[in-house]
Amino acid sequence: MQDLDVAGVQNIWPRLSGLVYVPHTEEEYHRLVSLLDDLVDEIGEDESHPLASLMEIVGVLIESYEDQNVPELVA
């Protein structure tokens, strides 16, 4: 298991916390969707891209918000 460099993460987190967060409002959700769009434009299908895991994390955060806040359409 990797040792977590808490001090290192603490140093960079202020710059990242405005980009990567659990959305609690529709505005935060839309900001994450916009970020995901930008990441998809940059990364595309390149799973080896250095930001590919960030794209996946943002996608999971968006999906979680949608699961909790967007009603499913019933046919």
Backbone bond lengths (Angstrom), bond angles and torsions (degrees), N, CA, C in turn:
res aa  C-N    CA-C-N  psi(-1)  N-CA   C-N-CA  omega(-1)  CA-C   N-CA-C  phi
1 M - - - 1.446 - - 1.523 109.11 -
2 Q 1.341 115.58 139.92 1.453 119.50 179.88 1.523 110.30 -75.46
3 D 1.329 114.71 143.24 1.457 119.50 173.23 1.521 108.14 -80.23
4 L 1.311 116.83 132.75 1.458 121.51 179.60 1.513 109.50 -82.35
5 D 1.314 116.14 126.03 1.452 122.21 176.44 1.528 107.26 -86.59
6 V 1.334 116.00 81.97 1.461 121.12 -175.52 1.528 111.00 -59.18
7 A 1.310 117.23 -42.21 1.463 120.29 -179.72 1.531 110.32 -62.46
8 G 1.320 117.02 -40.93 1.462 120.65 178.75 1.517 111.54 -65.23
9 V 1.324 116.71 -43.31 1.469 121.07 178.02 1.527 109.65 -64.40
10 Q 1.310 116.84 -41.79 1.463 120.91 179.84 1.533 110.82 -60.57
11 N 1.309 116.93 -34.83 1.459 120.64 179.98 1.528 112.48 -69.42
12 I 1.330 117.80 -35.95 1.464 119.70 -176.45 1.533 113.02 -96.51
13 W 1.335 118.14 -16.81 1.458 120.26 -176.12 1.535 114.17 -58.42
14 P 1.336 120.81 -40.03 1.468 119.04 178.89 1.529 113.24 -55.75
15 R 1.312 117.58 -32.91 1.468 120.67 178.82 1.518 111.93 -77.19
16 L 1.328 117.77 -25.07 1.457 121.41 -177.02 1.525 113.87 -97.24
17 S 1.316 116.95 -24.43 1.470 120.26 -172.21 1.521 113.13 -63.11
18 G 1.319 118.34 -23.13 1.456 120.35 176.11 1.514 112.92 -79.67
19 L 1.337 116.64 -10.38 1.463 121.46 179.95 1.515 113.11 -106.79
20 V 1.315 116.87 -37.52 1.466 121.25 -174.61 1.521 108.52 -117.83
21 Y 1.318 116.45 109.92 1.458 121.76 -176.47 1.528 108.96 -158.34
22 V 1.288 116.60 162.93 1.458 121.86 173.94 1.528 106.58 -81.80
23 P 1.337 117.95 118.62 1.458 119.18 -178.27 1.530 111.31 -73.80
24 H 1.334 115.10 134.93 1.464 120.84 178.61 1.520 111.79 -117.09
25 T 1.328 116.43 -11.95 1.459 120.29 179.87 1.529 108.57 -128.16
26 E 1.322 115.16 164.51 1.462 119.54 178.27 1.530 110.56 -64.25
27 E 1.325 117.06 -35.90 1.465 120.95 178.09 1.534 110.82 -62.25
28 E 1.327 116.90 -45.80 1.471 120.45 178.12 1.526 110.38 -62.88
29 Y 1.317 116.11 -39.91 1.470 121.29 177.47 1.531 110.01 -58.84
30 H 1.323 117.10 -48.02 1.467 120.71 -178.38 1.528 111.86 -65.79
31 R 1.325 117.40 -33.53 1.473 119.59 175.72 1.529 110.44 -65.27
32 L 1.328 117.18 -39.95 1.467 119.95 177.64 1.521 111.01 -66.93
33 V 1.329 117.31 -39.16 1.469 120.33 177.85 1.524 109.84 -61.60
34 S 1.321 116.82 -41.50 1.457 120.86 177.47 1.534 111.29 -63.07
35 L 1.326 116.53 -42.42 1.468 120.82 176.69 1.523 110.10 -61.22
36 L 1.331 116.97 -44.07 1.466 120.43 179.72 1.526 110.19 -61.90
37 D 1.314 117.51 -42.27 1.465 120.48 177.28 1.526 110.94 -57.65
38 D 1.324 116.71 -44.74 1.468 120.97 178.94 1.524 111.22 -63.51
39 L 1.321 116.01 -41.54 1.468 119.96 179.31 1.525 111.05 -65.22
40 V 1.317 117.24 -42.01 1.474 120.80 178.71 1.526 109.69 -62.31
41 D 1.329 116.92 -42.07 1.468 120.13 177.96 1.526 111.32 -60.77
42 E 1.320 116.84 -38.62 1.471 121.46 -178.47 1.527 112.13 -77.88
43 I 1.319 117.09 -42.81 1.464 122.04 -169.67 1.521 112.80 -93.83
44 G 1.320 115.82 -38.99 1.465 119.63 -176.16 1.516 110.70 61.57
45 E 1.316 116.16 -129.21 1.472 122.53 -178.31 1.529 112.65 -98.87
46 D 1.314 117.73 7.99 1.464 122.17 -174.76 1.528 110.74 -77.57
47 E 1.338 116.11 92.72 1.466 121.28 -178.56 1.522 112.88 -67.49
48 S 1.326 117.54 -14.30 1.466 120.21 179.38 1.533 111.66 -93.30
49 H 1.317 117.19 -0.71 1.470 120.94 178.82 1.530 108.78 -62.65
50 P 1.342 117.93 141.20 1.468 120.73 -178.66 1.531 114.02 -58.76
51 L 1.337 118.62 -23.34 1.458 121.10 -179.26 1.531 113.15 -100.99
52 A 1.321 117.65 7.55 1.471 120.68 -177.97 1.528 111.70 -60.35
53 S 1.317 117.96 -40.35 1.471 119.36 -179.41 1.535 110.98 -69.54
54 L 1.331 117.24 -32.48 1.467 120.07 175.12 1.525 109.54 -64.51
55 M 1.314 117.40 -42.23 1.452 121.26 178.12 1.533 110.22 -59.38
56 E 1.313 116.63 -42.09 1.459 120.88 179.14 1.534 111.24 -64.74
57 I 1.322 117.25 -43.15 1.468 121.69 179.52 1.520 110.72 -62.23
58 V 1.327 117.06 -46.13 1.460 120.70 179.34 1.528 109.63 -62.06
59 G 1.310 117.44 -39.59 1.463 120.98 177.16 1.521 112.16 -61.12
60 V 1.317 117.26 -41.51 1.467 121.68 178.29 1.531 110.74 -65.26
61 L 1.324 117.26 -40.88 1.468 120.79 178.50 1.530 110.68 -63.40
62 I 1.321 116.85 -41.53 1.468 121.12 178.04 1.528 110.33 -65.13
63 E 1.310 116.49 -46.18 1.468 120.87 -179.81 1.527 111.21 -60.19
64 S 1.312 116.96 -41.03 1.465 120.83 178.90 1.521 110.89 -62.69
65 Y 1.333 116.49 -44.39 1.472 120.40 177.83 1.525 110.19 -60.54
66 E 1.315 116.68 -45.73 1.462 120.60 -178.86 1.524 111.27 -63.10
67 D 1.320 117.11 -41.47 1.467 120.88 178.60 1.527 111.53 -59.33
68 Q 1.321 116.69 -35.73 1.458 121.20 -176.22 1.524 113.80 -89.88
69 N 1.343 118.14 -22.79 1.455 119.72 -169.52 1.523 116.52 -125.69
70 V 1.311 117.90 -13.94 1.454 119.81 -178.05 1.522 108.40 -108.54
71 P 1.348 116.56 117.39 1.464 118.39 -179.33 1.520 111.56 -66.41
72 E 1.318 115.64 143.40 1.453 120.91 178.34 1.508 109.72 -75.40
73 L 1.330 115.44 142.42 1.460 119.96 176.30 1.523 109.27 -77.09
74 V 1.303 116.07 134.14 1.464 121.20 178.65 1.527 107.31 -108.06
75 A 1.325 115.17 124.02 1.482 119.47 -178.08 1.507 111.29 -76.69
